[in-house]
């Protein structure tokens, strides 16, 4: 495990209608992120936040892909930060913001690997598929299109960062914990042949079996994988402060087990946690949980 970690905040909330996730990076920092990772032996550099425009300063534009140009500019700048972080020998730890920032994080990881003749996989932990396009999305919110864009489905402003697409091969892309899909994205996920593990899979097979198989798929033939975790992956009983809560997510211990298994794999190239919304939270519980999960993902053990 790389002991040099660079924290990158992306307080973007243009990708969804519910406000508050722009304060997510601050909430996670207030929950003691740097100190708790330093206690595990990591060298922490906090690079601050990627500059993000305010919704009050912008017009949504196309109702089928709201704030497209502003999100694309933010993701490009964020991707450049991620590339620079990896080239400096640091591990990118990205704090959201809504899930549209994954386009920036994963594009940066992909570009870093591509420049070296390699490729990256992607492990996506989420209640939702985030596999809509402007044509299928019921809301026009880009946070519900992020994964599709990374696999080449969506507006060219987002799919063509660095001039190529897809950023991640479908055969190395895995969704875990899904329990809320729109009809259009369900069809597109099947067409793209993305590996999807629903909550039923977790209930029937258990977290260990699913995560070990998911990591094997994401890593197969790749240099490693980016990990993107939406806090709504976890049931609202443990994570109330999220952008789009859905009942029936994983439990507190299941979430920790998933991240502990990721740490054991020793092949994670980046980690991002998104959709922490302090406006909806209870005494910063969800941000504190995010910090705990980051500790597990970076190797904290019970014994």
Buried (B, 14 or more C-beta within 10 A) or exposed (E): EBBEBBBBBBBBBBBBBBEBBBBBBBBBBBBBBBEBBEEBEBEBBBBEBBEBBEBEEEEBEEEBBBBBBBBBBBBBBBBBBBBBBBEEEBBBBBBBBBBBBBBBBBBBBBBBBBEEEEBBBBBBBBBBBBBBBBEBBEBBBBBBBBBBBBBBBBBEBBBBBBEEBBBBBBBBBBBBBBBBBBEBBBEBBEEBEBBBBBBEBBEEEEBEEBBEBBBEBBBEEBBBBBBBBBBBBBBBEBBBBBBBBBEEBBBBEBBBBBBBBBBEBEBBBBBBBBBBBBEBBEEBBBBBBBBBBBBBBBBBEEE
